Amino acid sequence: MARWGALAAVGALALTGCGSDNATGTSSEGNSGSGNSSVSGTLSGVGASSQQAAITAWQSGFSSVASGANMQYSPDGSGAGRKALLAGAADFAGSDAHLKEEEYTKSKEVCGPEGAIDVPVYISPIAVAFNIPGVKDLNLDGETIAKIFKGEIKNWNDEAIKAQNEGVELPDTKITVVHRSDDSGTTENFTEYLKAASNGAWDKEPDGNWPGDYSAEANKGTSGVVSTTSSTEGAITYADASATGDLGKAKIKSGDGSYAELSAETAAKTVESSERVGGMNEHDMSLDLNRTPETSDSYPIVLVSYHIVCSSYDSQEKVDLVKEFGKYVVSEKGQQDAADAASSAPLTASLRDEATKAYDSITVKK
């Protein structure tokens, strides 16, 4: 696997509670402006709720450059998005996890012999977010986090937590674990971290569905788990950092024993040390993320959210829609729109260029 490097811009982006999702989805009708009159029709997407704030910004921006286009997005979760694309029920999928090998193979049935393409569009840390009145910062290592989410560590004043947080008054409050109820790329990224960084404490393989053996309080979507955690004293969850609002956020232990603070900068550092997956479409940009960085300038629980598109579509109209929307999303303006709306880390110029080439490779089916 080749080093990618320099994926995300390292800017001083505050991670505030800007992101949200909803159950009904959003649509953007074209409006007046200096639009591209040659692009028209309806583009449908299904997928990650973590992208919802960014998607709303992209819809608004795209309508100003493609006045004849109507873009619709339903934030039903990453797994639902990939399934919809593979079934031919959506033009693109938003997903916090790239296609698995078997999904890429299946995509050839819908997308043609070159299959689908994963294009990174959104980079954000996943927060380990908690509701402990009077406590906003905690240090936690991977093993402790795994044991909390397995239900083995049951109270906030457990010795494993106290040992990493000298001077912090931790209450004898029951821990309520809150996880996603839907097939979620955020869950897959989080369990991938737990598997890699818990010294064997997490004994399940990474998956978008929360393991039934460790079932606890569950809710659908990013906003669902954040809402439950915010209303439940002692609760803990994992969610796109931009959506966690005033909840406390954990610092995560690094290989050298220091603790990494959640930020766009530290998320970018982790992505910089990650590698390509390979073995799919020549323009595919999937990443194998580094979950065990050595130093505290890298925050390991990061998600790279993708737009997964077909390499070919049935009509020129659809090809043009997918290309133009995709190229807007990965443009400098599109990335700044997302950063302003969701506090994500913008893609670098070199990555934007590569993503643009990926979109330009899309053709009409022969």
SETI-212523 format. One record per residue (C-alpha): residue in one letter; residue number from 1; x, z, y. Coordinates in pm, whole numbers. Layout:
BEGIN
<atom r="A" k="NUM" x="X" z="Z" y="Y"/>
...
//
This chain:
BEGIN
<atom r="M" k="1" x="0" z="0" y="0"/>
<atom r="A" k="2" x="138" z="-94" y="339"/>
<atom r="R" k="3" x="168" z="149" y="629"/>
<atom r="W" k="4" x="-85" z="74" y="895"/>
<atom r="G" k="5" x="19" z="300" y="1181"/>
<atom r="A" k="6" x="-96" z="329" y="1540"/>
<atom r="L" k="7" x="-463" z="299" y="1452"/>
<atom r="A" k="8" x="-629" z="513" y="1712"/>
<atom r="A" k="9" x="-559" z="559" y="2080"/>
<atom r="V" k="10" x="-424" z="902" y="2157"/>
<atom r="G" k="11" x="-624" z="984" y="2466"/>
<atom r="A" k="12" x="-742" z="1312" y="2606"/>
<atom r="L" k="13" x="-1098" z="1286" y="2480"/>
<atom r="A" k="14" x="-1304" z="1604" y="2490"/>
<atom r="L" k="15" x="-1516" z="1651" y="2180"/>
<atom r="T" k="16" x="-1853" z="1758" y="2312"/>
<atom r="G" k="17" x="-2200" z="1764" y="2164"/>
<atom r="C" k="18" x="-2286" z="1405" y="2249"/>
<atom r="G" k="19" x="-2359" z="1263" y="1906"/>
<atom r="S" k="20" x="-2694" z="1279" y="1738"/>
<atom r="D" k="21" x="-2909" z="1092" y="1493"/>
<atom r="N" k="22" x="-3276" z="1046" y="1428"/>
<atom r="A" k="23" x="-3501" z="944" y="1146"/>
<atom r="T" k="24" x="-3664" z="645" y="1304"/>
<atom r="G" k="25" x="-3368" z="435" y="1409"/>
<atom r="T" k="26" x="-3323" z="239" y="1729"/>
<atom r="S" k="27" x="-3353" z="-117" y="1847"/>
<atom r="S" k="28" x="-3221" z="-303" y="2147"/>
<atom r="E" k="29" x="-3408" z="-597" y="2293"/>
<atom r="G" k="30" x="-3208" z="-844" y="2496"/>
<atom r="N" k="31" x="-3247" z="-802" y="2871"/>
<atom r="S" k="32" x="-3148" z="-988" y="3184"/>
<atom r="G" k="33" x="-2779" z="-1024" y="3262"/>
<atom r="S" k="34" x="-2488" z="-1257" y="3206"/>
<atom r="G" k="35" x="-2579" z="-1299" y="2840"/>
<atom r="N" k="36" x="-2460" z="-1549" y="2581"/>
<atom r="S" k="37" x="-2769" z="-1770" y="2556"/>
<atom r="S" k="38" x="-2641" z="-1937" y="2238"/>
<atom r="V" k="39" x="-2675" z="-1612" y="2042"/>
<atom r="S" k="40" x="-3030" z="-1523" y="1947"/>
<atom r="G" k="41" x="-3234" z="-1364" y="1672"/>
<atom r="T" k="42" x="-3252" z="-1021" y="1510"/>
<atom r="L" k="43" x="-2957" z="-834" y="1360"/>
<atom r="S" k="44" x="-3037" z="-543" y="1127"/>
<atom r="G" k="45" x="-2809" z="-256" y="1033"/>
<atom r="V" k="46" x="-2857" z="51" y="814"/>
<atom r="G" k="47" x="-2617" z="338" y="766"/>
<atom r="A" k="48" x="-2421" z="634" y="894"/>
<atom r="S" k="49" x="-2600" z="883" y="1115"/>
<atom r="S" k="50" x="-2259" z="983" y="1255"/>
<atom r="Q" k="51" x="-2249" z="650" y="1441"/>
<atom r="Q" k="52" x="-2588" z="691" y="1608"/>
<atom r="A" k="53" x="-2469" z="782" y="1959"/>
<atom r="A" k="54" x="-2213" z="502" y="1952"/>
<atom r="I" k="55" x="-2467" z="255" y="1812"/>
<atom r="T" k="56" x="-2707" z="329" y="2097"/>
<atom r="A" k="57" x="-2429" z="257" y="2348"/>
<atom r="W" k="58" x="-2332" z="-63" y="2165"/>
<atom r="Q" k="59" x="-2692" z="-182" y="2158"/>
<atom r="S" k="60" x="-2720" z="-138" y="2533"/>
<atom r="G" k="61" x="-2391" z="-309" y="2603"/>
<atom r="F" k="62" x="-2451" z="-595" y="2363"/>
<atom r="S" k="63" x="-2789" z="-674" y="2518"/>
<atom r="S" k="64" x="-2610" z="-740" y="2847"/>
<atom r="V" k="65" x="-2387" z="-1008" y="2693"/>
<atom r="A" k="66" x="-2635" z="-1153" y="2441"/>
<atom r="S" k="67" x="-2969" z="-1163" y="2617"/>
<atom r="G" k="68" x="-3146" z="-1344" y="2333"/>
<atom r="A" k="69" x="-3043" z="-1100" y="2062"/>
<atom r="N" k="70" x="-3228" z="-801" y="1920"/>
<atom r="M" k="71" x="-3018" z="-547" y="1731"/>
<atom r="Q" k="72" x="-3187" z="-282" y="1513"/>
<atom r="Y" k="73" x="-3019" z="11" y="1338"/>
<atom r="S" k="74" x="-3163" z="273" y="1103"/>
<atom r="P" k="75" x="-2941" z="586" y="1061"/>
<atom r="D" k="76" x="-3040" z="654" y="699"/>
<atom r="G" k="77" x="-2691" z="755" y="584"/>
<atom r="S" k="78" x="-2379" z="576" y="467"/>
<atom r="G" k="79" x="-2487" z="541" y="106"/>
<atom r="A" k="80" x="-2822" z="397" y="207"/>
<atom r="G" k="81" x="-2643" z="152" y="433"/>
<atom r="R" k="82" x="-2412" z="23" y="163"/>
<atom r="K" k="83" x="-2703" z="-8" y="-81"/>
<atom r="A" k="84" x="-2905" z="-202" y="176"/>
<atom r="L" k="85" x="-2621" z="-446" y="240"/>
<atom r="L" k="86" x="-2557" z="-497" y="-131"/>
<atom r="A" k="87" x="-2928" z="-560" y="-188"/>
<atom r="G" k="88" x="-2943" z="-815" y="93"/>
<atom r="A" k="89" x="-3177" z="-587" y="290"/>
<atom r="A" k="90" x="-2947" z="-543" y="591"/>
<atom r="D" k="91" x="-2708" z="-769" y="781"/>
<atom r="F" k="92" x="-2445" z="-496" y="804"/>
<atom r="A" k="93" x="-2388" z="-141" y="687"/>
<atom r="G" k="94" x="-2258" z="149" y="892"/>
<atom r="S" k="95" x="-2057" z="371" y="659"/>
<atom r="D" k="96" x="-1823" z="669" y="685"/>
<atom r="A" k="97" x="-1668" z="553" y="359"/>
<atom r="H" k="98" x="-1534" z="209" y="275"/>
<atom r="L" k="99" x="-1663" z="11" y="-22"/>
<atom r="K" k="100" x="-1553" z="123" y="-364"/>
<atom r="E" k="101" x="-1402" z="-139" y="-593"/>
<atom r="E" k="102" x="-1724" z="-181" y="-789"/>
<atom r="E" k="103" x="-1924" z="-212" y="-466"/>
<atom r="Y" k="104" x="-1690" z="-482" y="-339"/>
<atom r="T" k="105" x="-1733" z="-671" y="-666"/>
<atom r="K" k="106" x="-2112" z="-643" y="-636"/>
<atom r="S" k="107" x="-2100" z="-761" y="-275"/>
<atom r="K" k="108" x="-1997" z="-1107" y="-395"/>
<atom r="E" k="109" x="-2351" z="-1154" y="-528"/>
<atom r="V" k="110" x="-2489" z="-1130" y="-173"/>
<atom r="C" k="111" x="-2193" z="-1222" y="48"/>
<atom r="G" k="112" x="-2039" z="-1508" y="-148"/>
<atom r="P" k="113" x="-1714" z="-1527" y="-347"/>
<atom r="E" k="114" x="-1505" z="-1351" y="-80"/>
<atom r="G" k="115" x="-1737" z="-1049" y="-79"/>
<atom r="A" k="116" x="-1785" z="-803" y="206"/>
<atom r="I" k="117" x="-1537" z="-684" y="469"/>
<atom r="D" k="118" x="-1483" z="-324" y="588"/>
<atom r="V" k="119" x="-1405" z="-314" y="961"/>
<atom r="P" k="120" x="-1322" z="24" y="1124"/>
<atom r="V" k="121" x="-1525" z="78" y="1440"/>
<atom r="Y" k="122" x="-1542" z="454" y="1498"/>
<atom r="I" k="123" x="-1288" z="734" y="1451"/>
<atom r="S" k="124" x="-1377" z="1101" y="1475"/>
<atom r="P" k="125" x="-1277" z="1436" y="1325"/>
<atom r="I" k="126" x="-1517" z="1613" y="1092"/>
<atom r="A" k="127" x="-1565" z="1967" y="1214"/>
<atom r="V" k="128" x="-1593" z="2267" y="986"/>
<atom r="A" k="129" x="-1853" z="2422" y="1214"/>
<atom r="F" k="130" x="-1992" z="2775" y="1195"/>
<atom r="N" k="131" x="-2238" z="3010" y="1362"/>
<atom r="I" k="132" x="-2083" z="3354" y="1408"/>
<atom r="P" k="133" x="-2194" z="3520" y="1732"/>
<atom r="G" k="134" x="-1890" z="3601" y="1947"/>
<atom r="V" k="135" x="-1648" z="3394" y="1737"/>
<atom r="K" k="136" x="-1559" z="3037" y="1839"/>
<atom r="D" k="137" x="-1225" z="2986" y="1664"/>
<atom r="L" k="138" x="-1113" z="3054" y="1308"/>
<atom r="N" k="139" x="-808" z="2958" y="1105"/>
<atom r="L" k="140" x="-890" z="2834" y="755"/>
<atom r="D" k="141" x="-688" z="2671" y="479"/>
<atom r="G" k="142" x="-820" z="2417" y="231"/>
<atom r="E" k="143" x="-847" z="2663" y="-56"/>
<atom r="T" k="144" x="-1054" z="2908" y="148"/>
<atom r="I" k="145" x="-1283" z="2633" y="275"/>
<atom r="A" k="146" x="-1337" z="2510" y="-80"/>
<atom r="K" k="147" x="-1424" z="2859" y="-204"/>
<atom r="I" k="148" x="-1667" z="2909" y="84"/>
<atom r="F" k="149" x="-1848" z="2584" y="12"/>
<atom r="K" k="150" x="-1853" z="2659" y="-363"/>
<atom r="G" k="151" x="-2016" z="2994" y="-292"/>
<atom r="E" k="152" x="-1726" z="3202" y="-427"/>
<atom r="I" k="153" x="-1652" z="3355" y="-85"/>
<atom r="K" k="154" x="-1983" z="3506" y="20"/>
<atom r="N" k="155" x="-1925" z="3710" y="338"/>
<atom r="W" k="156" x="-1743" z="3641" y="663"/>
<atom r="N" k="157" x="-1524" z="3952" y="636"/>
<atom r="D" k="158" x="-1381" z="3843" y="301"/>
<atom r="E" k="159" x="-1009" z="3922" y="270"/>
<atom r="A" k="160" x="-918" z="3553" y="232"/>
<atom r="I" k="161" x="-1066" z="3482" y="576"/>
<atom r="K" k="162" x="-939" z="3802" y="739"/>
<atom r="A" k="163" x="-582" z="3736" y="624"/>
<atom r="Q" k="164" x="-573" z="3413" y="826"/>
<atom r="N" k="165" x="-742" z="3557" y="1136"/>
<atom r="E" k="166" x="-561" z="3872" y="1243"/>
<atom r="G" k="167" x="-726" z="4034" y="1543"/>
<atom r="V" k="168" x="-1059" z="3856" y="1498"/>
<atom r="E" k="169" x="-1356" z="4086" y="1438"/>
<atom r="L" k="170" x="-1535" z="3929" y="1144"/>
<atom r="P" k="171" x="-1881" z="4065" y="1059"/>
<atom r="D" k="172" x="-2002" z="4163" y="714"/>
<atom r="T" k="173" x="-2251" z="3877" y="738"/>
<atom r="K" k="174" x="-2359" z="3662" y="448"/>
<atom r="I" k="175" x="-2223" z="3307" y="463"/>
<atom r="T" k="176" x="-2493" z="3040" y="443"/>
<atom r="V" k="177" x="-2348" z="2706" y="335"/>
<atom r="V" k="178" x="-2528" z="2405" y="482"/>
<atom r="H" k="179" x="-2464" z="2060" y="333"/>
<atom r="R" k="180" x="-2612" z="1713" y="351"/>
<atom r="S" k="181" x="-2912" z="1632" y="131"/>
<atom r="D" k="182" x="-2861" z="1255" y="157"/>
<atom r="D" k="183" x="-2586" z="1025" y="29"/>
<atom r="S" k="184" x="-2336" z="1064" y="311"/>
<atom r="G" k="185" x="-1998" z="920" y="399"/>
<atom r="T" k="186" x="-1928" z="1242" y="587"/>
<atom r="T" k="187" x="-1978" z="1431" y="261"/>
<atom r="E" k="188" x="-1747" z="1191" y="80"/>
<atom r="N" k="189" x="-1474" z="1236" y="343"/>
<atom r="F" k="190" x="-1516" z="1614" y="340"/>
<atom r="T" k="191" x="-1505" z="1646" y="-40"/>
<atom r="E" k="192" x="-1206" z="1411" y="-45"/>
<atom r="Y" k="193" x="-1027" z="1661" y="178"/>
<atom r="L" k="194" x="-1135" z="1955" y="-40"/>
<atom r="K" k="195" x="-1009" z="1783" y="-354"/>
<atom r="A" k="196" x="-672" z="1703" y="-196"/>
<atom r="A" k="197" x="-603" z="2023" y="-4"/>
<atom r="S" k="198" x="-752" z="2318" y="-199"/>
<atom r="N" k="199" x="-481" z="2382" y="-462"/>
<atom r="G" k="200" x="-732" z="2303" y="-735"/>
<atom r="A" k="201" x="-1008" z="2530" y="-603"/>
<atom r="W" k="202" x="-1238" z="2229" y="-554"/>
<atom r="D" k="203" x="-1296" z="2092" y="-903"/>
<atom r="K" k="204" x="-1531" z="1802" y="-822"/>
<atom r="E" k="205" x="-1439" z="1442" y="-749"/>
<atom r="P" k="206" x="-1505" z="1314" y="-395"/>
<atom r="D" k="207" x="-1858" z="1182" y="-364"/>
<atom r="G" k="208" x="-2117" z="1100" y="-101"/>
<atom r="N" k="209" x="-2369" z="1324" y="-278"/>
<atom r="W" k="210" x="-2315" z="1699" y="-260"/>
<atom r="P" k="211" x="-2250" z="1839" y="-611"/>
<atom r="G" k="212" x="-2557" z="1997" y="-763"/>
<atom r="D" k="213" x="-2350" z="2284" y="-907"/>
<atom r="Y" k="214" x="-2279" z="2404" y="-552"/>
<atom r="S" k="215" x="-2620" z="2340" y="-401"/>
<atom r="A" k="216" x="-2712" z="2557" y="-103"/>
<atom r="E" k="217" x="-2909" z="2497" y="218"/>
<atom r="A" k="218" x="-2949" z="2121" y="261"/>
<atom r="N" k="219" x="-3071" z="1895" y="536"/>
<atom r="K" k="220" x="-3069" z="1523" y="604"/>
<atom r="G" k="221" x="-2832" z="1356" y="846"/>
<atom r="T" k="222" x="-2581" z="1488" y="1095"/>
<atom r="S" k="223" x="-2846" z="1632" y="1324"/>
<atom r="G" k="224" x="-3016" z="1801" y="1029"/>
<atom r="V" k="225" x="-2716" z="2006" y="916"/>
<atom r="V" k="226" x="-2618" z="2089" y="1275"/>
<atom r="S" k="227" x="-2972" z="2205" y="1351"/>
<atom r="T" k="228" x="-2987" z="2429" y="1043"/>
<atom r="T" k="229" x="-2645" z="2578" y="1118"/>
<atom r="S" k="230" x="-2728" z="2637" y="1484"/>
<atom r="S" k="231" x="-3044" z="2828" y="1393"/>
<atom r="T" k="232" x="-2891" z="3033" y="1109"/>
<atom r="E" k="233" x="-2656" z="3321" y="1190"/>
<atom r="G" k="234" x="-2365" z="3317" y="947"/>
<atom r="A" k="235" x="-2407" z="2950" y="856"/>
<atom r="I" k="236" x="-2127" z="2698" y="805"/>
<atom r="T" k="237" x="-2139" z="2321" y="770"/>
<atom r="Y" k="238" x="-1933" z="2003" y="803"/>
<atom r="A" k="239" x="-2033" z="1733" y="1053"/>
<atom r="D" k="240" x="-1902" z="1469" y="1288"/>
<atom r="A" k="241" x="-1733" z="1675" y="1558"/>
<atom r="S" k="242" x="-1907" z="1496" y="1843"/>
<atom r="A" k="243" x="-2243" z="1632" y="1725"/>
<atom r="T" k="244" x="-2158" z="2000" y="1672"/>
<atom r="G" k="245" x="-2220" z="2122" y="2026"/>
<atom r="D" k="246" x="-2151" z="2491" y="2088"/>
<atom r="L" k="247" x="-2088" z="2586" y="1725"/>
<atom r="G" k="248" x="-1751" z="2738" y="1642"/>
<atom r="K" k="249" x="-1492" z="2504" y="1491"/>
<atom r="A" k="250" x="-1220" z="2592" y="1243"/>
<atom r="K" k="251" x="-853" z="2508" y="1283"/>
<atom r="I" k="252" x="-717" z="2368" y="957"/>
<atom r="K" k="253" x="-393" z="2479" y="790"/>
<atom r="S" k="254" x="-117" z="2220" y="766"/>
<atom r="G" k="255" x="162" z="2185" y="512"/>
<atom r="D" k="256" x="410" z="2376" y="729"/>
<atom r="G" k="257" x="177" z="2676" y="760"/>
<atom r="S" k="258" x="56" z="2608" y="1114"/>
<atom r="Y" k="259" x="-307" z="2532" y="1198"/>
<atom r="A" k="260" x="-430" z="2201" y="1340"/>
<atom r="E" k="261" x="-684" z="2207" y="1619"/>
<atom r="L" k="262" x="-965" z="1954" y="1616"/>
<atom r="S" k="263" x="-920" z="1678" y="1877"/>
<atom r="A" k="264" x="-912" z="1301" y="1915"/>
<atom r="E" k="265" x="-533" z="1325" y="1942"/>
<atom r="T" k="266" x="-485" z="1516" y="1617"/>
<atom r="A" k="267" x="-733" z="1291" y="1436"/>
<atom r="A" k="268" x="-538" z="986" y="1555"/>
<atom r="K" k="269" x="-214" z="1134" y="1421"/>
<atom r="T" k="270" x="-365" z="1170" y="1075"/>
<atom r="V" k="271" x="-488" z="812" y="1078"/>
<atom r="E" k="272" x="-145" z="689" y="1189"/>
<atom r="S" k="273" x="7" z="826" y="869"/>
<atom r="S" k="274" x="-258" z="669" y="645"/>
<atom r="E" k="275" x="-230" z="360" y="428"/>
<atom r="R" k="276" x="-438" z="55" y="346"/>
<atom r="V" k="277" x="-644" z="53" y="29"/>
<atom r="G" k="278" x="-592" z="-317" y="-49"/>
<atom r="G" k="279" x="-730" z="-525" y="-334"/>
<atom r="M" k="280" x="-1038" z="-657" y="-154"/>
<atom r="N" k="281" x="-1107" z="-934" y="99"/>
<atom r="E" k="282" x="-790" z="-1048" y="277"/>
<atom r="H" k="283" x="-938" z="-931" y="609"/>
<atom r="D" k="284" x="-1053" z="-593" y="473"/>
<atom r="M" k="285" x="-928" z="-296" y="677"/>
<atom r="S" k="286" x="-1011" z="1" y="451"/>
<atom r="L" k="287" x="-786" z="307" y="475"/>
<atom r="D" k="288" x="-661" z="566" y="228"/>
<atom r="L" k="289" x="-656" z="863" y="465"/>
<atom r="N" k="290" x="-379" z="1125" y="459"/>
<atom r="R" k="291" x="-557" z="1454" y="379"/>
<atom r="T" k="292" x="-247" z="1676" y="355"/>
<atom r="P" k="293" x="-37" z="1626" y="670"/>
<atom r="E" k="294" x="265" z="1850" y="713"/>
<atom r="T" k="295" x="230" z="1948" y="1079"/>
<atom r="S" k="296" x="-36" z="2082" y="1313"/>
<atom r="D" k="297" x="-33" z="1771" y="1531"/>
<atom r="S" k="298" x="-246" z="1608" y="1258"/>
<atom r="Y" k="299" x="-603" z="1720" y="1182"/>
<atom r="P" k="300" x="-674" z="1623" y="820"/>
<atom r="I" k="301" x="-1056" z="1618" y="801"/>
<atom r="V" k="302" x="-1111" z="1291" y="983"/>
<atom r="L" k="303" x="-1354" z="1010" y="923"/>
<atom r="V" k="304" x="-1305" z="644" y="993"/>
<atom r="S" k="305" x="-1648" z="489" y="1010"/>
<atom r="Y" k="306" x="-1684" z="122" y="925"/>
<atom r="H" k="307" x="-1916" z="-166" y="983"/>
<atom r="I" k="308" x="-1934" z="-348" y="651"/>
<atom r="V" k="309" x="-2025" z="-713" y="691"/>
<atom r="C" k="310" x="-2051" z="-1014" y="463"/>
<atom r="S" k="311" x="-1777" z="-1276" y="466"/>
<atom r="S" k="312" x="-2052" z="-1540" y="473"/>
<atom r="Y" k="313" x="-2420" z="-1560" y="561"/>
<atom r="D" k="314" x="-2700" z="-1808" y="497"/>
<atom r="S" k="315" x="-2734" z="-1946" y="851"/>
<atom r="Q" k="316" x="-2520" z="-2021" y="1154"/>
<atom r="E" k="317" x="-2757" z="-1810" y="1364"/>
<atom r="K" k="318" x="-2685" z="-1503" y="1150"/>
<atom r="V" k="319" x="-2311" z="-1575" y="1146"/>
<atom r="D" k="320" x="-2309" z="-1594" y="1526"/>
<atom r="L" k="321" x="-2508" z="-1272" y="1560"/>
<atom r="V" k="322" x="-2281" z="-1075" y="1327"/>
<atom r="K" k="323" x="-1967" z="-1215" y="1488"/>
<atom r="E" k="324" x="-2072" z="-1155" y="1848"/>
<atom r="F" k="325" x="-2206" z="-804" y="1792"/>
<atom r="G" k="326" x="-1902" z="-711" y="1584"/>
<atom r="K" k="327" x="-1657" z="-845" y="1837"/>
<atom r="Y" k="328" x="-1838" z="-659" y="2113"/>
<atom r="V" k="329" x="-1817" z="-333" y="1916"/>
<atom r="V" k="330" x="-1439" z="-363" y="1863"/>
<atom r="S" k="331" x="-1367" z="-493" y="2213"/>
<atom r="E" k="332" x="-1204" z="-269" y="2470"/>
<atom r="K" k="333" x="-1538" z="-227" y="2647"/>
<atom r="G" k="334" x="-1727" z="-160" y="2325"/>
<atom r="Q" k="335" x="-1480" z="105" y="2218"/>
<atom r="Q" k="336" x="-1494" z="269" y="2560"/>
<atom r="D" k="337" x="-1875" z="267" y="2540"/>
<atom r="A" k="338" x="-1850" z="460" y="2212"/>
<atom r="A" k="339" x="-1591" z="701" y="2352"/>
<atom r="D" k="340" x="-1812" z="775" y="2653"/>
<atom r="A" k="341" x="-2123" z="825" y="2439"/>
<atom r="A" k="342" x="-1979" z="1002" y="2134"/>
<atom r="S" k="343" x="-1626" z="1118" y="2227"/>
<atom r="S" k="344" x="-1476" z="905" y="1952"/>
<atom r="A" k="345" x="-1116" z="783" y="1966"/>
<atom r="P" k="346" x="-1095" z="417" y="2073"/>
<atom r="L" k="347" x="-912" z="167" y="1854"/>
<atom r="T" k="348" x="-574" z="45" y="1976"/>
<atom r="A" k="349" x="-527" z="-307" y="2111"/>
<atom r="S" k="350" x="-353" z="-421" y="1793"/>
<atom r="L" k="351" x="-635" z="-295" y="1574"/>
<atom r="R" k="352" x="-896" z="-449" y="1803"/>
<atom r="D" k="353" x="-718" z="-783" y="1763"/>
<atom r="E" k="354" x="-712" z="-750" y="1384"/>
<atom r="A" k="355" x="-1079" z="-656" y="1373"/>
<atom r="T" k="356" x="-1167" z="-953" y="1594"/>
<atom r="K" k="357" x="-986" z="-1184" y="1352"/>
<atom r="A" k="358" x="-1184" z="-1031" y="1066"/>
<atom r="Y" k="359" x="-1511" z="-1112" y="1243"/>
<atom r="D" k="360" x="-1390" z="-1462" y="1330"/>
<atom r="S" k="361" x="-1331" z="-1527" y="958"/>
<atom r="I" k="362" x="-1706" z="-1504" y="880"/>
<atom r="T" k="363" x="-1859" z="-1838" y="783"/>
<atom r="V" k="364" x="-2183" z="-1999" y="672"/>
<atom r="K" k="365" x="-2233" z="-2002" y="295"/>
<atom r="K" k="366" x="-2146" z="-2332" y="130"/>
//
